[in-house]
Amino acid sequence: MWRISPFGFRTGAGVLLLLIYALSTALPLWLIRQIYRFRQPAKNADKILRIIAIPLFLMWFVWGVIAAYTPRTVYYSTTTSTPLKEPLKIALIADLHLGDLVGNRMLKRLNQILQAENPDIVLLAGDIIDDLPDVYRQKNMGAELAKIAAKYPVYAVLGNHDNYRGVQKEIENDMQKAGVIVLRDESVLFADKIWLTGRRDKQEKGRFKPQQLISHKMRQSNKPLIVMDHQPDKAPDNAAAGFDIQLSGHTHAGQTFPANFVIHLFQPFVYGKYHIDNMQLFITSGYGLWGVPLRVGTRAEVMIIELK
């Protein structure tokens, strides 16, 4: 039903959040009232609490919109098992979900962030389009994306939302028109410094096993092996295959309270940096959003990783 009627899902998700945040506002106010009533009659407390209840309730949504549409930049610096002669600056961006909720304004802001950071390479780790490319095309977002690709080498993999409607090829063509190179179970040697591999999303049938993606030439090159895999949960398989670094998105770090806590029950790797055997895993909370235009307890971001 979510795929058939995304408007219906968004409405339902919005109502659910209204109820959750109403409860999250009302419960502490009720507790304050219960404490206050033991000291003096609760009549005055009732008036005060009623006055502040609505602003407190609205704060959830003000917070959510600001966190969703004012992206931050987070920084990591790391060394690989095969050190580089010169540092390499990577901009990791995932989960743009370009469509109704994320569009040209956020792409322009992304361009500004990248100009300030001046990375050597930009990596888009999946969920670039929000299910269908219709809105992306109607609002000519490709022109804004092309401005980024004209300044930096941009590589991408597709995510689960790029695969739900069976339009992977269409999205891949849109990306190529914008100057983005899409890797689908493919590897490239970038700047004679790193081997970059892009995996198809696990949503797709027939994607290669990680061992199949590392050629003899790659293993013998003495260069870091980096894999983009949209969903992070298969990181142990990528580590066992011999990759040095995995870059992922997908989780949104939970996106909104209380999902940012509940997600830990379903995802082994949620956000930030992990060490899995000899591999390092980086997961960004994502630049866009899905379902509702809110982030509560998380933040839209660009992750800058400096390899040394």
C-alpha positions, 0 to 999 in steps of 0.5 A, a space after each residue: 500500500 505504501 508503494 501504491 499510495 505514497 500520499 496515503 502513507 505520508 498522511 498516515 505517518 503524519 497522523 502517527 507523529 502528531 499522536 506521538 508528539 502530542 503524547 510526548 508533550 502531554 505526559 510530562 505536563 501531566 506529571 508536572 501537574 501531579 507534582 504541583 497539586 500536592 503543594 497548592 491547588 492545581 487551578 493556577 497550574 492548569 492555566 499555566 500548563 494549558 498556555 505552554 502546551 501548544 508552543 511545546 507541541 509545535 516545537 517538535 515540528 519546528 525542530 523537525 523542519 530545521 533539522 531536515 532542511 539545514 544540513 550540517 557537515 560531519 568530518 572523519 579522518 582515517 588511515 587505510 591498511 595500504 596508506 596513500 601517498 597523498 590524502 584523499 578527501 571524499 564527500 559521502 552523500 546518501 538518501 537524497 530522495 529527490 522528489 516532492 520533499 527534497 528538490 532544487 533548493 537542497 541541491 543548491 545548498 549541497 553545491 554550496 557545501 561542496 564548494 566550501 569543502 572542495 572534495 576530491 570525489 563525491 559519492 552518492 550512496 543510494 536512494 537518489 530518487 524517491 521511488 519514481 523520477 517524475 518529479 525529478 524531471 518535472 522540476 528539472 533537478 538534473 540541471 542542478 545535479 549536473 552543476 555538481 558533476 561538472 565540478 567534481 567526479 561523482 560516482 553513485 550506486 542505486 538504493 532500495 528506493 531506486 529499485 522499488 518501481 522497476 525503473 533502475 535503468 531510467 534512473 541510471 540514464 537520468 544520472 548519466 545525463 547529469 554527469 553522474 557515473 553509476 556503478 552497478 556491481 562494477 569497480 573503477 580505479 580512481 586517480 590511481 589511488 583507490 579502487 572504488 566498487 559500487 554494489 547493486 542494492 540487495 533489493 535487486 535479484 542477481 547482484 554479485 557476491 562481494 568476492 566476485 567484485 574484487 579482481 586479481 588485479 585489484 588484490 595485487 594493486 596494493 591500493 585501498 579497496 572501497 565499496 559503496 553498498 547502500 544498505 549497511 547490514 551486509 558489511 560483514 560479508 564485504 569485510 570477509 571479501 577483503 574490502 578496506 572501507 565500506 560507505 553506506 546510507 539507508 538508515 537515516 539514523 532513524 530520521 525522527 523520534 522515536 524511530 531513532 531509538 527503535 531502529 537499533 532493534 532492526 539494524 545492526 549498524 545504524 550511524 557513524 563509524 564501525 570496525 568490522 574485522 579489518 574493514 572500516 564502515 561509515 554510515 551517513 544519516 543521509 542528506 534528504 528524508 523520506 515519508 514526512 518532512 521532519 528530522 527529530 533527533 537526527 540531522 541532514 548531513 554531508 559526511 566528509 572522510 579524509 583518507 590518509 
